[in-house]
Amino acid sequence: MNSTNNFNSTTPNIMKNYFILSALLFCSCIFCFNGFAQTGPAKATTPSEAPNADAKLKSDAELEKKAFEWVTTLNIADPAKASRLKEVIAVHLKTIRDWNNEHPFSTVPAGINPVTGKLLSELDRQVIANSAIPKSFMKI
């Protein structure tokens, strides 16, 4: 009779452990296989879709002009410093332009904004893509 009481007192612990183990196994399966359901990265642009060299040269010239205008408004007395600053700004603008061209919002899967519960807008998705810029990419 004593052994029966001992068995009955450990049964709830065994059942509790079994339930926890089952729940962990179930959750691990759900989260593991969820990764396989994700869509792949956005298709790479083909050379025909990529901007041609003339468009890039024109864009480079516009960005250099913009950098020159910004530095001019600062009224820097030293021309060497102004020239270096113009170059830094132009390189930064070109780097950001190239990053945005290579990582459009479509690289981020459409999803739901957890704060609002609404679908992510194109701007939200572009901000997410831009937040993935590695620090090494931003070093000049």
C-alpha positions as CSV (number, residue, x, y, z in Angstrom):
1,M,0.0,0.0,0.0
2,N,2.9,2.3,0.7
3,S,4.3,1.8,-2.8
4,T,0.9,2.7,-4.4
5,N,0.8,6.0,-2.5
6,N,4.3,6.8,-3.6
7,F,3.3,6.2,-7.3
8,N,0.2,8.3,-7.0
9,S,2.1,11.2,-5.4
10,T,4.7,11.3,-8.3
11,T,2.1,11.0,-11.1
12,P,1.3,14.7,-11.2
13,N,5.0,15.6,-11.4
14,I,5.5,13.1,-14.3
15,M,2.4,14.5,-16.1
16,K,3.6,18.1,-15.5
17,N,7.0,17.2,-16.9
18,Y,5.4,15.4,-19.9
19,F,3.2,18.4,-20.6
20,I,6.1,20.8,-20.5
21,L,8.2,18.6,-22.7
22,S,5.3,18.3,-25.2
23,A,4.8,22.1,-25.2
24,L,8.5,22.7,-25.8
25,L,8.6,20.2,-28.6
26,F,5.5,21.7,-30.2
27,C,6.9,25.2,-30.0
28,S,10.3,24.2,-31.4
29,C,8.6,22.6,-34.4
30,I,6.4,25.6,-35.1
31,F,9.3,28.1,-34.9
32,C,11.7,25.8,-36.7
33,F,9.5,25.2,-39.7
34,N,8.3,28.8,-39.8
35,G,11.7,29.7,-41.2
36,F,11.1,27.5,-44.2
37,A,7.9,29.3,-45.0
38,Q,9.5,32.7,-45.4
39,T,9.8,34.0,-48.9
40,G,13.3,34.3,-50.4
41,P,15.1,37.5,-51.0
42,A,13.8,39.8,-53.7
43,K,15.0,38.9,-57.2
44,A,18.2,40.6,-58.2
45,T,18.0,43.3,-60.8
46,T,19.2,42.3,-64.2
47,P,21.6,44.5,-66.1
48,S,18.7,45.8,-68.2
49,E,16.9,47.0,-65.1
50,A,20.1,48.5,-63.6
51,P,20.6,52.2,-64.3
52,N,23.0,52.7,-67.2
53,A,26.4,54.4,-66.8
54,D,25.2,57.7,-68.3
55,A,22.4,57.9,-65.7
56,K,24.9,57.2,-62.9
57,L,27.3,59.8,-64.2
58,K,24.5,62.3,-64.3
59,S,23.4,61.4,-60.8
60,D,27.0,61.7,-59.5
61,A,27.3,65.2,-61.0
62,E,24.0,66.2,-59.4
63,L,25.1,64.9,-56.0
64,E,28.5,66.7,-56.3
65,K,26.6,69.9,-57.2
66,K,24.4,69.4,-54.1
67,A,27.4,68.8,-51.9
68,F,29.1,71.9,-53.3
69,E,26.0,74.0,-52.6
70,W,25.8,72.7,-49.0
71,V,29.4,73.5,-48.3
72,T,29.1,76.9,-49.9
73,T,26.3,77.8,-47.5
74,L,28.6,77.1,-44.6
75,N,31.0,79.9,-45.6
76,I,34.2,78.0,-44.7
77,A,37.2,80.4,-45.1
78,D,39.8,77.7,-45.8
79,P,39.4,76.4,-49.4
80,A,41.2,73.1,-48.6
81,K,38.8,72.3,-45.7
82,A,35.8,73.2,-47.9
83,S,37.1,71.0,-50.7
84,R,37.6,68.0,-48.3
85,L,34.2,68.5,-46.8
86,K,32.6,68.7,-50.2
87,E,34.3,65.4,-51.1
88,V,33.1,63.7,-47.9
89,I,29.5,64.8,-48.4
90,A,29.5,63.8,-52.1
91,V,31.0,60.3,-51.2
92,H,28.4,59.9,-48.5
93,L,25.5,60.9,-50.8
94,K,26.7,58.5,-53.5
95,T,27.1,55.7,-50.9
96,I,23.6,56.1,-49.6
97,R,22.2,56.3,-53.1
98,D,24.0,53.1,-54.1
99,W,22.8,51.3,-51.0
100,N,19.2,52.3,-51.6
101,N,19.4,51.2,-55.2
102,E,20.8,47.9,-54.2
103,H,18.4,47.3,-51.3
104,P,14.9,48.5,-52.3
105,F,12.0,48.2,-49.9
106,S,11.0,45.0,-51.7
107,T,13.8,43.1,-50.0
108,V,11.9,43.4,-46.7
109,P,8.9,41.0,-46.6
110,A,5.5,42.7,-46.3
111,G,4.3,42.2,-42.8
112,I,2.3,43.8,-40.0
113,N,3.4,46.7,-38.0
114,P,3.3,45.4,-34.4
115,V,2.4,48.8,-33.0
116,T,-0.4,49.7,-35.3
117,G,-1.5,46.3,-36.5
118,K,-1.6,47.6,-40.1
119,L,0.4,46.4,-43.0
120,L,3.9,47.9,-43.3
121,S,4.0,50.7,-45.8
122,E,6.7,51.0,-48.4
123,L,8.4,53.7,-46.3
124,D,8.4,51.4,-43.2
125,R,9.9,48.6,-45.3
126,Q,12.6,51.0,-46.7
127,V,13.5,52.2,-43.2
128,I,13.9,48.5,-42.1
129,A,16.1,47.9,-45.2
130,N,18.2,51.0,-44.4
131,S,18.6,49.9,-40.8
132,A,20.6,46.9,-42.0
133,I,23.4,49.1,-43.3
134,P,26.6,47.7,-41.6
135,K,28.9,50.2,-39.9
136,S,31.8,49.1,-42.1
137,F,29.7,50.3,-45.1
138,M,29.5,53.8,-43.7
139,K,33.2,54.3,-43.2
140,I,34.8,56.7,-45.6
